Amino acid sequence: MDEYQSRWRALKVFEILFTRLLNRQIRRRWLLEHHYMSDTPVLQRFQPVIFLERTPRLERLAAFGDVRGSQSRQEQEEVLKCLEFRMRLLRARVEKGKELAAEIERRAKSKNVKYPTHFCHTCVVSGEKAYVHLTKCGHRICRDCMIYQTTPDGKYQCSICFRPTSIFGPRRDPARKRQVLLDR
């Protein structure tokens, strides 16, 4: 039981640390998007969305079992596997967040990119070359990546946060819409 408790506590501590790192990465990307979109006119801005992860608390192990040793060995292993899986997902999301922030900074330095924050977060195609949709989880996805990440029942699962999510439509340029109406 002591080995189980120590592994559980270690995994919980890592889960808390990775969640805090992830929230820091999400906030950094959000600040970068605000910074680089502040110079564009209001009607052409892409609205950055931020959804932070809830930071878990380090609780007593007794919360999972009424009496010490009441869980079977199989139940303990399942709990540890779930924690390890969650920790791996959080770590992957932290790494992807670092890559996205670095890509935004790289695009901002490039002179031929109009919107440094508007690109597919999966394949890194520019929003000027393809329609890029904003998901409700705050990531951007192009149409091609969306097709490959859609489940057979028609739901989209984000490849960055590994959750089912829905899509906002692509941002339409109001000036282009007015021009189309004037051409008619």
Buried (B, 14 or more C-beta within 10 A) or exposed (E): EEEBEEBBEEBBEBBBBBBBBBBEBBEBBBEBBBEBBEEEEEEEBBEBBEEBBEEEEEEEBEEEBEEEEEBEEEEBEEBBEEBBEBBEBBBBBBEBBBBBBEBBEEBBEEEEBEBBBBBBBBEEBBBEEBBBBBBBBBBBBBEBBBEEBEEEEEEBEBBBBEEEBEEEEBBEEEEEEEEEEEEE
